[in-house]
Amino acid sequence: MLTAEPVQLRKNGNIVTFEYITQDEDTITVQVPGRDSVLTYKWEDLDQEWTKKSSPKIWAERELLLKPSKDEAMEKQKRDQEPEEDPFAKEATPTDTKSLLRNLSVSMLDGLKGAQITNIEYFLKDGAVEEATFWKTFGELKAASKPAPETKEKTEAADKEMTEKAEKPETKRPTARTKNNANNNTPKTTQRPDQFKTFEENAKKDFEADKKNFSALGYFRLLAEGGVKARVTWAMLRRAPDDRKAIVTLLRKYEVMAGELAEKPDAKASRNDNLALKKQLQNAAESIEKVNRDSLAMDLRLSNDCQALLSRLPK
């Protein structure tokens, strides 16, 4: 369309007027007026800014030619700048109740820190137990927080040893001085066993080192048993606000998923089952929320809610 259109090209400071013939992305072909010779120049060798100003029609045609290349280059640059999608970044949505419960079971094994033990007397008072019972249950809670039965078995020997030490503190052989005191009416004093001090120091070190020795599944297992184990576990959870928050967040997340499964058109057969699971997750979350520093009531509902949800998880 622009053939024979005059075009001014500038190269090495010299300006020449040609008749325009054609161009592509890299070159422009022109003809000297009044001559038959056809010349082709590379755009990179010419003063392109000059052509843009002096021959706007020619330059407009050039921009049309370059547009696809520019768009492609910009798209490539955008792709290069965008980070590659992490396959783990997008969480897979459960497609049925079985996969939801399987995912829930795995998530309930995520590590939690437990409670910071600054004064053991608080825990003993909350759980209404002796210290030997507390440390025995403390070890059982750690074991119950492990994923596989064989892991639990490996820890049982150590827990048993710890329990025996806790329940049978070392007795020192009486010295001459102690014998003399025994003959007097001096009141006896109860010494705290060294094992208890060691257990407490180890628990403090683990907490400070951010060791994740506990899990939601461990809490649920012992709370579901009721009795002394549930009271001690409740005392731990009561003074572990981060653990409570993590558990409630997890339960609420799966509560929503169960509700979404219940509303799926292709899940009519399992609608009632998913609605029941949604209610169980909701009840458990509400019960855990009530375990706080302001509440000293150990509600039986908490144990029942834990039992109900555990019964749904894959063995």
C-alpha positions in Angstrom: 0.0 0.0 0.0 2.9 2.3 0.7 5.0 1.4 -2.4 6.7 4.5 -3.8 6.0 6.4 -0.6 9.0 8.7 0.1 11.0 7.6 3.1 14.0 9.3 4.7 16.6 7.0 6.2 19.5 8.2 8.3 22.8 6.2 8.7 26.1 7.3 10.1 24.8 10.9 10.3 23.8 11.0 6.6 20.2 11.4 5.5 18.9 10.1 2.1 15.4 10.1 0.7 14.3 6.9 -1.0 11.2 5.4 -2.5 9.8 2.8 -0.2 9.3 -0.7 -1.6 8.8 -3.1 1.3 10.1 -4.2 4.7 10.1 -7.1 7.2 11.0 -7.3 10.9 14.7 -7.0 10.2 15.2 -5.1 7.0 13.7 -2.3 4.7 14.0 -2.4 0.9 14.0 0.9 -0.9 14.9 2.4 -4.4 16.8 5.5 -5.3 14.4 7.8 -7.2 15.0 7.7 -10.9 17.2 4.6 -10.8 16.5 0.9 -11.2 18.7 -0.3 -8.4 17.0 -1.7 -5.3 18.7 -1.5 -1.9 18.1 -3.4 1.3 19.2 -2.1 4.7 19.1 -3.7 8.1 17.0 -1.8 10.6 19.6 -2.2 13.2 22.1 -0.2 11.1 19.7 2.7 10.7 18.7 5.6 12.9 15.2 4.2 13.7 14.2 7.2 15.8 14.8 9.4 12.7 12.6 7.2 10.5 9.9 7.2 13.2 9.8 11.0 13.1 10.4 11.7 9.4 8.3 8.8 7.9 5.5 8.0 10.3 3.5 6.0 7.8 6.4 3.7 7.2 7.1 3.4 10.9 3.4 2.6 11.6 3.7 -0.3 9.2 6.8 -1.5 10.9 5.0 -1.4 14.3 2.3 -3.6 12.9 4.9 -6.1 11.8 6.6 -6.1 15.1 3.5 -6.3 17.3 3.2 -10.1 17.2 6.9 -10.4 18.1 6.5 -7.9 20.9 3.5 -9.7 22.3 5.3 -13.0 22.2 8.3 -11.5 23.8 6.2 -9.9 26.6 4.4 -13.2 27.1 7.7 -15.1 27.4 9.0 -12.5 29.8 5.8 -12.8 31.9 6.2 -16.6 32.0 9.8 -16.3 33.0 8.9 -13.9 35.8 6.1 -16.1 37.2 7.4 -18.8 39.6 6.7 -22.3 38.6 3.5 -23.7 40.2 4.3 -25.8 43.2 2.4 -29.1 43.0 2.0 -29.0 46.8 0.7 -25.4 46.9 -2.8 -26.4 45.9 -4.5 -28.7 48.4 -6.4 -31.6 46.9 -10.1 -31.5 47.8 -11.4 -34.8 49.1 -13.9 -36.4 46.6 -15.7 -38.7 49.1 -16.1 -39.3 52.8 -13.4 -42.0 52.9 -10.7 -39.7 51.5 -11.8 -36.9 53.7 -11.4 -39.0 56.8 -8.1 -40.4 55.6 -6.8 -36.8 55.1 -8.2 -35.8 58.5 -6.4 -38.7 60.2 -3.1 -37.7 58.7 -3.6 -34.0 59.5 -4.4 -34.9 63.2 -0.8 -36.3 63.4 0.8 -32.9 62.7 3.2 -32.1 65.5 2.1 -29.8 68.4 4.3 -28.3 71.1 2.3 -29.1 74.2 2.2 -26.9 77.3 5.0 -24.9 78.8 5.7 -26.2 82.3 6.7 -23.3 84.4 5.2 -24.7 87.7 4.2 -28.3 87.9 1.9 -27.6 90.8 -0.6 -25.9 88.4 -0.9 -29.1 86.3 -1.3 -31.3 89.4 -4.0 -29.1 90.7 -5.9 -28.9 87.4 -5.7 -32.6 86.9 -6.3 -33.4 90.6 -3.4 -36.0 90.5 -0.1 -36.9 92.1 3.0 -36.0 90.3 3.9 -39.6 89.5 0.5 -40.0 87.7 1.1 -36.8 85.8 4.4 -37.9 84.4 3.1 -41.4 83.6 0.2 -39.8 81.6 2.6 -37.3 80.1 4.6 -40.2 78.5 1.4 -41.9 77.4 0.3 -38.7 75.7 3.5 -38.5 73.7 3.2 -42.2 72.7 -0.5 -41.8 71.7 0.6 -38.9 69.5 2.7 -41.1 67.3 1.4 -42.4 63.9 2.0 -46.1 63.8 1.4 -48.8 66.4 5.0 -50.0 66.1 6.2 -46.5 67.1 4.0 -46.7 70.1 5.4 -50.1 71.1 8.9 -48.7 70.9 8.1 -46.0 73.3 6.2 -48.2 75.8 9.4 -49.7 77.2 10.8 -46.2 77.9 7.5 -45.0 79.3 7.2 -48.1 81.5 10.7 -47.4 82.8 9.9 -43.8 83.5 6.7 -44.8 85.3 8.5 -47.3 87.5 11.1 -44.7 88.4 8.4 -42.2 89.1 6.3 -44.5 91.3 9.3 -45.9 93.1 11.6 -43.0 94.0 15.1 -43.8 95.2 15.5 -44.2 98.9 18.8 -43.3 100.5 20.4 -45.5 103.1 20.0 -43.9 106.5 23.1 -42.3 108.0 24.0 -42.0 111.7 22.6 -38.6 111.7 19.3 -39.7 110.2 19.1 -42.4 112.9 19.6 -39.9 115.6 16.9 -37.7 114.1 14.6 -40.7 113.9 14.9 -41.1 117.7 13.9 -37.4 118.1 10.4 -36.0 117.5 11.6 -33.9 114.5 8.8 -33.8 111.8 9.6 -35.7 108.6 9.9 -33.7 105.3 9.0 -35.1 101.9 11.7 -34.7 99.3 10.7 -34.4 95.6 12.3 -37.3 93.8 15.2 -36.4 91.4 13.4 -38.3 88.6 10.5 -35.8 88.7 13.0 -32.9 88.4 14.6 -34.7 85.4 11.3 -35.2 83.7 10.4 -31.5 84.2 13.8 -30.3 82.9 13.5 -32.5 79.8 9.9 -31.2 79.1 11.1 -27.6 79.4 14.0 -28.2 77.1 11.8 -29.9 74.5 9.4 -26.9 74.6 12.1 -24.4 74.2 13.6 -26.3 71.3 10.2 -26.3 69.7 10.0 -30.1 69.6 6.6 -31.2 68.3 6.1 -34.2 70.6 2.3 -34.1 70.7 -0.6 -34.2 68.2 -4.3 -33.7 68.0 -4.7 -37.4 67.7 -2.8 -38.0 70.9 -4.9 -35.5 72.8 -8.1 -37.1 71.4 -7.1 -40.6 72.2 -6.4 -39.9 75.9 -9.4 -37.5 76.3 -11.6 -40.2 74.9 -10.5 -42.7 77.6 -11.9 -40.5 80.3 -10.9 -40.8 84.0 -7.4 -39.8 85.2 -5.8 -39.8 81.7 -8.5 -37.4 80.4 -8.0 -35.1 83.4 -4.2 -34.9 83.0 -4.6 -34.4 79.2 -7.2 -31.7 79.8 -4.8 -30.0 82.2 -2.1 -30.0 79.5 -4.4 -28.8 76.8 -5.8 -26.1 79.0 -2.4 -24.5 79.3 -1.5 -25.0 75.6 -3.4 -22.3 73.8 -1.5 -22.7 70.5 -2.3 -26.4 70.4 -6.0 -25.7 71.0 -6.1 -23.1 68.3 -4.4 -25.4 65.8 -6.8 -28.3 66.6 -9.9 -26.1 66.3 -8.7 -24.6 63.0 -8.2 -28.1 61.7 -11.6 -29.3 62.8 -13.3 -26.3 61.4 -11.6 -26.8 58.0 -12.8 -30.4 57.7 -16.2 -29.4 59.0 -16.6 -27.1 55.9 -15.3 -29.9 53.6 -17.8 -32.4 55.0 -20.6 -29.8 54.5 -19.5 -29.3 50.9 -19.5 -33.1 50.2 -23.0 -33.3 51.6 -24.2 -30.8 49.1 -22.7 -32.5 46.0 -25.3 -33.7 43.6 -23.5 -37.0 43.0 -23.2 -37.7 46.8 -26.9 -38.1 47.6 -26.3 -41.6 49.0 -23.8 -40.3 51.5 -25.5 -37.0 52.3 -26.7 -38.0 55.7 -23.3 -39.5 56.6 -21.5 -36.4 55.6 -23.9 -34.2 57.6 -23.4 -36.4 60.6 -19.6 -36.1 60.2 -19.9 -32.4 59.9 -21.8 -32.2 63.2 -19.2 -34.4 64.9 -16.4 -32.1 63.8 -18.4 -29.1 64.9 -19.1 -30.6 68.3 -15.5 -31.5 68.8 -14.3 -28.0 67.8 -16.7 -26.4 70.2 -15.6 -28.7 73.1 -11.9 -28.0 72.5 -12.7 -24.2 72.4 -14.2 -24.6 75.9 -10.9 -25.9 77.3 -9.4 -22.6 78.4 -7.7 -20.9 81.3 -11.1 -19.4 82.4 -12.8 -22.8 82.7 -12.1 -25.4 85.3 -15.0 -27.7 84.3 -14.0 -31.0 82.9 -17.1 -31.7 80.8 -18.1 -35.3 80.0 -19.1 -34.1 76.5 -15.5 -33.4 75.6 -14.7 -37.1 76.1 -17.8 -38.2 74.2 -17.0 -35.9 71.3 -13.5 -37.2 71.1 -14.8 -40.8 71.1 -17.3 -40.1 68.4 -14.8 -38.6 66.0 -12.1 -41.2 66.7 -14.6 -43.9 65.8 -14.9 -42.4 62.3 -11.1 -42.3 61.6 -9.4 -45.2 59.7 -7.7 -47.6 61.9 
